[in-house]
């Protein structure tokens, strides 16, 4: 089926772009704003509005598919592509990409997605956000053409044999409002919570980790005091953005001792620690995470290490999975570019017995959230992120409702 039109519009995301380096350097909050000057290239403020570009692919029979070019909150950090602003990239897309799409005859998702994920323009690969949005739209329009869910297209084209479509545990994130938002998560009985955004040693972790320890104790008590049903037992998943490594000077023994204390505080809930260390380099970060994972396994700890920073591309995911550098890997969906890479990453993690976390960022859109939820279901990810936004309600609603719709439809 020929592509007849491609429409591009500026869009808003569910959160903001944040200059993570400036925040790590100690930038202070003033309400939702951060005080001080940005550090990373392209930023005009430490925090600025999130932007995306919406793509609509229209086939000659009128079938429409949707995709949103979106980038992570912490763009330009940890080996990622630079800040993605709509005004900078719409002219590029109109000139370089739309004319190519208008020549395409769409039959299947995978070949076309791989083509635009790998295409070079003037010798350079497309920004991850562009590859992300285009391939979403290709998956969406393919599913709509054949009148099935996106999850069914993925299973068919990647030869995933399982005929039953099952729910994937949903992980909710609190942002800085890590108390009131937890109450929302408990009321909604989120499977995994609360993220908590521990991105500063002094104000959030504590130089000896005491602030995080107190927070986990509060979290533990809050769930037990207010859980709606007796058997509700969520996994506690805390993203610390490398601050445990900073607090303990990357001393692996001290880090292990501290994480074992956190395990006792969290009991009977399982505790996941995302990004315990970030050395600033892929190789050394991987080696530290591998060591942490091995050491925790040796003492039969239930604490799970989750890799995030420097595990950005399909190649990174394979590298970390093969080395068992984490009990779980966050597949940070916008960082992988084409959604075909998300599919392959989840399947690769599953193959190596590493937890596949179909993640992403608060700084996405409802469209990208729905597409990646379909992928998480199709590939049997271990968990998926409620997104976009940090307010819990909207992101949880978008992902959970899409999941329930897809399960009902695909299983019929």
SVG drawing of the C-alpha trace seen along z (x, -y; Angstrom):
<svg xmlns="http://www.w3.org/2000/svg" viewBox="-12 -31 48 52">
<polyline fill="none" stroke="black" stroke-width="0.4" points="0.0,0.0 1.5,-3.3 2.2,-6.1 0.2,-9.1 0.9,-11.8 3.2,-12.5 2.1,-15.2 4.4,-16.8 3.3,-18.9 5.0,-20.3 3.9,-18.5 4.3,-18.7 5.7,-15.9 4.5,-14.9 7.4,-16.5 10.6,-18.6 14.1,-18.5 16.5,-18.7 20.3,-19.5 21.4,-16.5 25.0,-17.7 23.9,-21.0 21.6,-19.2 24.4,-16.8 26.6,-19.8 24.2,-21.0 21.6,-23.2 18.9,-24.1 15.1,-24.0 12.9,-27.0 9.5,-25.4 9.6,-23.6 12.5,-25.7 16.2,-25.1 18.4,-28.0 21.6,-28.7 23.0,-28.4 22.8,-25.3 25.9,-23.3 25.0,-21.0 25.0,-22.1 21.7,-23.4 20.0,-24.0 18.8,-27.6 17.8,-26.8 18.5,-23.9 14.9,-22.9 12.9,-23.7 9.7,-22.5 9.6,-19.1 9.0,-19.0 8.3,-16.3 7.4,-16.1 4.2,-14.1 4.3,-12.1 1.1,-11.0 1.6,-8.5 -1.5,-8.3 -1.8,-5.5 -3.6,-5.7 -6.7,-4.0 -6.9,-6.5 -5.4,-4.4 -3.5,-6.5 -0.6,-5.6 0.8,-7.8 4.3,-8.2 6.0,-10.8 9.6,-11.8 10.5,-12.2 13.7,-12.2 14.5,-11.5 14.4,-14.0 18.1,-13.9 19.1,-14.4 22.7,-15.0 24.0,-13.1 25.4,-9.6 26.3,-9.1 22.9,-10.2 22.1,-12.3 21.8,-16.1 18.8,-18.1 15.8,-17.5 13.9,-20.7 11.0,-20.6 11.9,-23.9 15.3,-22.5 14.2,-19.2 10.9,-19.7 12.6,-21.5 15.2,-18.7 12.4,-16.0 10.5,-17.9 13.5,-18.2 15.3,-14.9 12.9,-12.2 9.3,-13.0 10.2,-12.7 11.7,-9.3 8.6,-8.1 6.4,-9.2 8.1,-6.7 7.4,-3.7 5.0,-0.8 4.2,0.5 3.6,4.2 5.3,5.1 6.6,3.2 10.0,4.8 11.8,4.1 10.7,0.5 11.4,-0.2 14.9,1.2 15.5,-0.8 14.7,-4.1 16.4,-3.2 19.7,-2.6 19.4,-5.2 22.2,-7.8 21.7,-11.4 24.9,-13.1 26.8,-10.2 25.1,-10.7 22.6,-8.5 19.3,-10.2 18.8,-11.5 17.4,-8.8 14.2,-10.8 13.5,-10.9 14.1,-7.1 11.9,-6.5 9.0,-8.5 9.2,-7.3 9.2,-3.6 6.3,-4.1 4.3,-5.5 5.3,-2.6 4.2,-0.1 1.0,-1.9 0.0,-2.2 0.9,1.4 -1.4,2.6 -4.2,0.3 -3.9,1.5 -4.3,5.1 -6.9,4.2 -5.0,5.9 -3.1,4.6 0.5,3.5 1.4,6.3 0.1,8.8 2.1,7.3 5.3,7.6 4.6,11.3 3.9,12.2 6.9,10.5 9.4,11.5 8.1,15.1 7.2,15.0 5.3,18.3 3.4,17.6 -0.3,17.4 -1.4,15.9 -1.0,12.2 -0.3,11.5 -0.2,8.3 3.2,6.8 3.8,5.4 3.6,1.6 6.2,-0.6 5.0,-4.1 7.4,-7.0 6.9,-9.8 9.3,-12.5 10.3,-14.9 6.8,-14.5 7.9,-11.2 5.4,-11.2 2.0,-12.2 2.6,-10.4 3.3,-7.2 -0.2,-7.4 -1.6,-7.5 0.4,-4.4 -0.8,-2.5 -4.4,-3.4 -4.0,-2.2 -2.1,0.9 0.8,0.2 2.9,3.4 6.3,1.6 7.0,-1.8 8.0,-4.6 11.2,-5.5 11.7,-8.4 14.2,-10.4 17.2,-10.2 19.5,-12.4 21.4,-14.4 23.6,-13.1 23.2,-16.0 19.5,-16.7 18.1,-13.2 20.5,-10.3 22.5,-11.7 26.3,-11.5 26.1,-8.2 22.8,-7.1 20.7,-7.9 18.1,-10.0 17.4,-7.2 17.3,-4.7 14.7,-6.8 12.7,-7.1 12.6,-3.4 11.5,-2.8 8.7,-5.4 7.7,-3.7 7.6,-0.3 5.4,-1.5 3.1,-3.5 2.3,-0.5 1.6,1.7 -0.6,-1.0 -2.6,-1.9 -2.7,1.0 -6.2,1.6 -6.0,5.4 -4.2,7.8 -2.1,9.5 -0.8,6.3 3.0,6.6 4.7,4.2 8.3,4.3 10.2,1.2 12.3,-0.2 14.5,-3.2 16.4,-5.1 19.5,-6.7 21.4,-8.1 24.8,-6.9 24.5,-8.7 25.4,-5.6 28.7,-5.4 29.3,-9.1 28.4,-8.8 30.7,-5.8 33.5,-6.9 32.8,-3.9 34.0,-1.6 32.3,1.7 32.4,3.2 30.8,0.2 28.2,0.1 27.3,3.8 27.1,3.3 24.8,0.3 22.5,2.1 22.2,5.1 21.0,2.7 18.5,1.3 17.3,4.8 16.5,5.4 14.7,2.0 12.6,2.9 11.6,6.4 9.2,8.1 9.2,6.1 11.7,6.9 14.1,3.9 15.5,2.9 18.2,0.2 18.6,-1.4 21.8,-3.1 23.7,-2.6 26.9,-3.8 27.8,-5.9 31.6,-6.2 31.1,-8.4 32.1,-5.7 30.4,-2.6 33.1,0.0 33.8,-0.9 30.1,-1.4 29.4,2.1 32.2,3.7 31.0,2.1 27.4,3.2 28.6,6.8 30.6,6.9 27.7,5.6 25.4,8.1 27.8,11.0 28.5,10.0 24.8,9.7 24.1,13.1 26.9,14.7 25.4,13.6 21.9,14.7 20.6,11.1 17.2,10.3 18.3,6.8 18.2,6.4 20.6,4.1 19.1,2.3 21.3,0.9 20.4,-2.4 23.1,-5.0 25.5,-3.9 23.1,-1.1 21.4,-3.1 21.6,-1.3 20.8,2.2 24.5,2.8 24.8,1.6 21.9,3.8 23.5,6.9 26.9,6.0 25.4,5.6 23.1,8.6 26.0,10.9 28.1,9.7 25.2,10.1 25.8,6.4 22.6,6.1 19.6,8.3 17.5,6.1 18.3,3.7 16.3,0.6 15.6,0.5 15.2,-3.3 13.0,-3.3 13.8,-6.8 17.5,-6.1 17.3,-3.1 16.0,-5.0 13.9,-2.6 11.3,-0.6 12.6,2.4 15.6,2.1 13.3,2.1 11.8,5.4 15.2,7.0 16.5,5.7 13.6,7.2 14.0,10.5 17.8,10.5 17.4,9.9 14.9,12.7 17.2,15.0 20.1,14.3 17.9,14.5 18.2,10.8 15.1,8.8 13.8,6.8 12.4,3.4 10.6,1.7 11.2,-1.8 11.5,-5.2 11.1,-8.6 8.6,-10.9 9.3,-13.2 7.4,-11.2 3.8,-11.3 0.7,-9.3 1.4,-7.9 4.9,-6.7 3.6,-5.2 0.9,-3.2 3.3,-1.9 5.9,-0.7 3.2,0.8 2.2,3.0 5.8,4.0 6.2,4.8 3.2,7.1 4.2,8.7 7.8,9.5 6.8,10.5 8.9,7.8 9.4,8.2 8.0,4.7 7.1,1.6 7.0,-2.1 3.9,-4.2 4.5,-7.2 4.6,-10.1 4.7,-12.6 5.6,-12.4 2.1,-12.8 1.3,-9.1 -2.3,-9.3 -2.0,-10.2 0.9,-7.9 -0.6,-4.9 -4.0,-5.5 -2.5,-5.7 -0.3,-2.5 -2.7,-0.4 -5.7,-1.2 -3.8,-0.5 -2.6,2.7 -6.1,3.9 -7.5,2.9 -4.7,4.8 -5.1,7.9 -8.8,8.0 -8.5,7.6 -5.5,9.8 -6.7,12.7 -10.0,12.7"/>
</svg>
